[in-house]
Amino acid sequence: MTRLSVEMLAADAPPPITSAGHAQLGIAVLVGIAVIVVLITKFKLHAFLSLTIGSLALGAVAGAPLDKAITSFTTGLGSTVAGVGVLIALGAVLGKLLADSGGADQVVDTILAKAQGRAMPWAMVLIASVIGLPLFFEVGIVLLIPVVLMVAKRGNYSLMRIGIPALAGLSVMHGLIPPHPGPLVAIDALKANLGVTLALGIVVAIPSVIIAGPLFSKVAARWVDVPAPDRMLPQRASEQLERRPSFAAALSTVLLPVVLMLAKALVDIVVDDPADRTQRVFDVVGSPLIALLAAVIVGMFTLGRPAGFTKERINSTVEKGLMPIAGVMLIVGAGGGFKQTLIDCGVGQMILDISKDWSIPAVLLAWLIAVVIRLATGSATVATVSAAGLIAPLAADMSTTHTALLVLAIGAGSLFFSHVNDAGFWLVKEYFGLDVGQTVKTWSLMETLLSVVAGALVLALSLIL
């Protein structure tokens, strides 16, 4: 099921909202993406507004009636937020509890105490990967930068030797591992199994992050040999607390939703009987909503209470965790609206028609489309949701495993070569005190290596599974 064929499109798919031919649809897609790119990069317009305007431009050029284009966009926005909005919110709350309680600091300090010398870059990958599970990429950077600078200064390490592994760990989680918004949106759009995607994502992520993190950091440190910048380190959360959660409590809370979702996937494979009571129980407790909700509730006791949080403080932490995600949720929703507009205009069918004779694996096509959109827009999330909309018809008749691999191919492509139109590029540049050229040699190449290795692994798995 890895080869493209026109039969992959579901037979009961609704008719497109426009009668445009392939050439007009192709132009419409290019115009829609170009509008988004120009608005984000040239006019610095918020991605939510850019995606909204780009979706309407796509519909207009494709010849769709304006009312139907609007309906497509709002339908896609609503279904995307309904599918992943609550999960994004719960992930944000869990991350805030972890950070404010000092649980993140406890995990970091415990691992660093066990690592010395050559083991330190590997420890940074482990720290970033664990902390990055419930946190958005930007939040993870802000949380880990003080640790990176502290370790580099204290141990007299090259900043790149410590920083690149940490960034690789955060980035691979952001691109490949749910419950991050990009993978969740792609899972929802392609109707993939979350547990299987999570399991395969971990398989792909481990070798990818090893190559792009600790191994590449040796090369990056030679290319850009800079010390940690002499700046005032931000105050860590635990410095304001009299006590903080234990390492075991913090780590167990972070890993709880992952364990529950993986357990559901394992039971589904072993039992494979929807009427079986055990499978039905795990279908509930291993669903993303329940798994993340359970972690948040458990975290109130395992993270908040040990830190001395009162009920009012825990409630305040939850509120503060929810407030910053409004923009993220709107961007994700608008990306879903753009995706639905693509589908309803018949772009998915167009891709099937023009590529039915191509001898190219579907996962490679998915990766390439995500790469192009990533390079154009600078946003991994926009690249993921847009590519998912274009590729969704190809997953119609795929097996559970290959649908999951298609999701991972999109996620891998969305990480390709971060450059000046990506907010992450400037975050890394400013925090590490680099110039643009140094940032390209380190951060941008690390992202590219991560994308290529992960994409190659996904392609290999699609050929053997």
Secondary structure, DSSP 8 states (H G I E B T S, - for coil): --B--GGGS-TT----S----HHHHHHHHHHHHHHHHHHHHTS---HHHHHHHHHHHHHHHTT--HHHHHHHHHHHHHHHHHHHHHHHHHHHHHHHHHHHTTHHHHHHHHHHHH--GGGHHHHHHHHHHHHHTTS-HHHHHHHHHHHHHHHHHHTT--HHHHHHHHHHHHHHHHHHSTTSHHHHHHHHHHT--HHHHHHHHHHHHHHHHHIIIIIHHHHHHHHS------------GGGG-S----HHHHHHHHHHHHHHHHHHHHHHHHT--TT-HHHHHHHHHTSHHHHHHHHHHHHIIIIITTTT--HHHHHHHHHHHHGGGHHHHHHHHHHHHHHHHHHHTTHHHHHHHHHTT---BHHHHHHHHHHHHHHHH--HHHHHHHHHHHHGGGGTT--HHHHHHHHHHHHHHTTS---TT-HHHHHHHHHHT--HHHHIIIIIHHHHHHHHHHHHHHHHHHHH-
